[in-house]
Amino acid sequence: MKQSFCAILICALLLASCAKDAAPDPFLIEKNNIGLLTDSTQVKDLDAIFSNDSVVRYIAGDEFAGSVNTIEVYEKNGKKLLDLSPKEALDSTSIISSVRIIDQRYKTKKNISTLSTFKDINETYKISKIDNLINAIVISVNEINASFTIDKKELPASLRFDMNMTIDPIQIPEKAKIKFFMIHW
């Protein structure tokens, strides 16, 4: 009886240890986080979060300018991963307000990355808004707090020059490539 109880106890402990969550995917993009980076991450925490990578901060030179400084994250081999924008410049307690996804390994749960096309986005997410800018259009997806920028060179000539035109998703070619992919918090 004691042996079977011990065997059951050992099996239970093994199952419990296997059931623990695995480490979070460092390349998974969700609404409120990208890997270990969250919507409440402060600038001072970046070195710990990206301990295996290089975090590059630029100083504007004039603290009174108040401009937001982009923080770049690189792998140790030099490959650029992300551009981070804090809410407040030169403040280590400031939280990150937006993240520009550079590396193609970063993907949403629905497999959208910088390599995706407009067709992929349109079939996967509900498009919240399309902004018509000078040289690009910006497709907003509120479900994941994302914006996808597509260069107007990817659009038909009739859509490239009129910034007042309202662009409907059906007018955007399915093969239009993403120029920028950003998450906003």
C-alpha positions as CSV (number, residue, x, y, z in Angstrom):
1,M,0.0,0.0,0.0
2,K,2.8,2.4,0.9
3,Q,4.6,1.6,-2.4
4,S,1.5,2.4,-4.5
5,F,0.9,5.6,-2.5
6,C,4.6,6.7,-3.1
7,A,4.3,5.8,-6.8
8,I,1.1,7.9,-7.2
9,L,2.7,10.8,-5.3
10,I,5.8,10.7,-7.5
11,C,3.6,10.6,-10.7
12,A,1.6,13.5,-9.4
13,L,4.7,15.5,-8.7
14,L,6.1,14.7,-12.2
15,L,2.8,15.8,-13.9
16,A,2.6,18.9,-11.8
17,S,6.2,19.9,-12.8
18,C,5.4,19.2,-16.5
19,A,2.3,21.3,-16.3
20,K,4.1,24.5,-15.3
21,D,4.1,27.2,-18.0
22,A,7.1,27.1,-20.3
23,A,9.1,30.3,-20.7
24,P,7.1,32.9,-22.7
25,D,7.9,33.1,-26.4
26,P,10.2,36.1,-26.7
27,F,8.9,36.7,-30.3
28,L,5.1,36.5,-29.6
29,I,3.2,39.7,-30.2
30,E,0.0,40.1,-28.1
31,K,-2.2,43.1,-27.4
32,N,-0.4,44.1,-24.2
33,N,3.0,42.5,-24.6
34,I,5.7,41.5,-27.0
35,G,7.6,38.6,-25.4
36,L,8.6,39.9,-22.0
37,L,8.1,43.5,-23.0
38,T,4.7,44.8,-21.7
39,D,2.6,47.9,-21.8
40,S,3.9,48.8,-18.3
41,T,7.6,48.2,-19.0
42,Q,9.8,51.1,-17.9
43,V,12.9,52.2,-19.7
44,K,15.0,51.3,-16.8
45,D,13.8,47.6,-17.1
46,L,15.0,47.2,-20.7
47,D,18.5,46.0,-19.9
48,A,17.1,43.1,-17.7
49,I,14.4,42.2,-20.3
50,F,16.9,42.1,-23.2
51,S,19.9,40.8,-21.2
52,N,21.1,38.7,-24.1
53,D,20.8,41.5,-26.5
54,S,22.1,45.1,-26.9
55,V,20.0,48.1,-26.0
56,V,21.0,51.3,-27.6
57,R,19.8,54.6,-26.2
58,Y,20.4,57.9,-28.1
59,I,20.7,61.1,-26.1
60,A,19.2,64.1,-28.0
61,G,21.9,66.4,-26.5
62,D,19.4,69.0,-25.4
63,E,17.3,68.0,-22.4
64,F,15.0,70.9,-22.9
65,A,14.0,69.9,-26.4
66,G,11.7,67.3,-24.9
67,S,11.8,65.1,-28.0
68,V,11.2,61.4,-27.6
69,N,14.3,59.3,-28.1
70,T,14.0,56.0,-29.9
71,I,15.6,53.1,-28.2
72,E,17.0,50.4,-30.5
73,V,17.3,46.7,-29.6
74,Y,19.9,44.5,-31.4
75,E,20.9,40.9,-31.1
76,K,24.5,40.4,-30.0
77,N,25.3,39.5,-33.6
78,G,24.2,43.0,-34.7
79,K,20.8,42.1,-36.2
80,K,18.2,44.8,-35.3
81,L,15.1,43.5,-33.5
82,L,12.9,46.5,-32.3
83,D,12.7,50.2,-32.1
84,L,11.1,51.3,-28.8
85,S,9.6,54.8,-28.1
86,P,9.1,55.9,-24.5
87,K,6.3,58.2,-23.5
88,E,8.8,60.7,-22.0
89,A,12.3,61.5,-23.3
90,L,15.3,61.1,-21.0
91,D,13.2,59.5,-18.2
92,S,14.2,56.1,-17.0
93,T,10.8,55.6,-15.3
94,S,8.9,56.4,-18.5
95,I,6.9,53.5,-20.0
96,I,7.2,52.3,-23.6
97,S,4.4,53.8,-25.7
98,S,5.1,52.2,-29.0
99,V,7.2,49.4,-30.5
100,R,8.3,49.1,-34.1
101,I,8.7,45.5,-35.1
102,I,11.8,45.0,-37.3
103,D,12.7,41.3,-37.1
104,Q,10.6,38.9,-39.0
105,R,10.6,36.3,-36.2
106,Y,8.2,38.5,-34.2
107,K,4.7,37.2,-34.9
108,T,1.2,37.5,-33.5
109,K,-0.7,34.5,-32.3
110,K,-2.4,34.5,-35.8
111,N,1.0,34.4,-37.5
112,I,1.2,38.0,-38.8
113,S,4.7,39.4,-39.1
114,T,6.7,41.9,-41.1
115,L,6.7,39.4,-44.0
116,S,2.9,39.4,-44.1
117,T,0.8,41.0,-46.9
118,F,-2.4,43.1,-46.8
119,K,-4.3,39.9,-47.7
120,D,-2.9,38.2,-44.6
121,I,-3.9,41.1,-42.3
122,N,-7.4,41.5,-43.9
123,E,-8.2,37.7,-43.6
124,T,-6.9,37.5,-40.1
125,Y,-8.0,40.7,-38.3
126,K,-10.9,43.2,-38.4
127,I,-9.5,46.4,-39.8
128,S,-10.5,49.3,-37.6
129,K,-9.4,52.2,-39.7
130,I,-7.3,53.1,-42.8
131,D,-5.5,56.5,-42.8
132,N,-4.5,58.0,-46.1
133,L,-1.1,59.8,-45.7
134,I,1.2,61.5,-48.1
135,N,3.4,58.5,-49.1
136,A,1.7,55.7,-47.2
137,I,-1.5,54.3,-45.8
138,V,-1.8,53.1,-42.2
139,I,-4.0,50.2,-41.4
140,S,-5.1,50.1,-37.7
141,V,-6.1,46.9,-36.0
142,N,-7.5,47.6,-32.5
143,E,-7.6,43.9,-31.6
144,I,-3.9,43.9,-31.1
145,N,-3.2,47.7,-30.8
146,A,-1.3,47.5,-34.1
147,S,-0.8,49.7,-37.1
148,F,0.6,48.4,-40.4
149,T,2.1,50.9,-42.8
150,I,2.0,50.2,-46.5
151,D,3.9,52.3,-49.0
152,K,1.6,54.0,-51.6
153,K,3.9,52.5,-54.3
154,E,2.1,49.3,-53.5
155,L,-1.3,50.8,-54.5
156,P,-2.8,51.4,-57.9
157,A,-1.9,54.8,-59.4
158,S,-5.5,56.1,-58.9
159,L,-5.0,55.9,-55.1
160,R,-1.5,57.3,-54.7
161,F,-2.0,61.1,-55.0
162,D,-5.3,62.1,-53.4
163,M,-4.8,62.3,-49.7
164,N,-8.5,63.3,-49.2
165,M,-9.7,60.0,-50.7
166,T,-11.2,57.5,-48.4
167,I,-9.5,54.2,-49.1
168,D,-11.6,51.0,-48.7
169,P,-9.9,47.7,-47.9
170,I,-11.2,46.2,-51.2
171,Q,-9.1,48.8,-53.1
172,I,-5.8,47.7,-51.6
173,P,-4.0,44.9,-53.6
174,E,-3.8,41.6,-51.7
175,K,0.0,41.4,-52.4
176,A,0.7,44.8,-50.9
177,K,3.7,44.4,-48.5
178,I,4.0,45.8,-45.1
179,K,6.6,48.6,-44.8
180,F,6.3,49.1,-41.0
181,F,4.5,47.2,-38.3
182,M,4.0,48.9,-34.9
183,I,2.3,48.1,-31.6
184,H,0.9,51.1,-29.6
185,W,0.2,51.1,-25.9
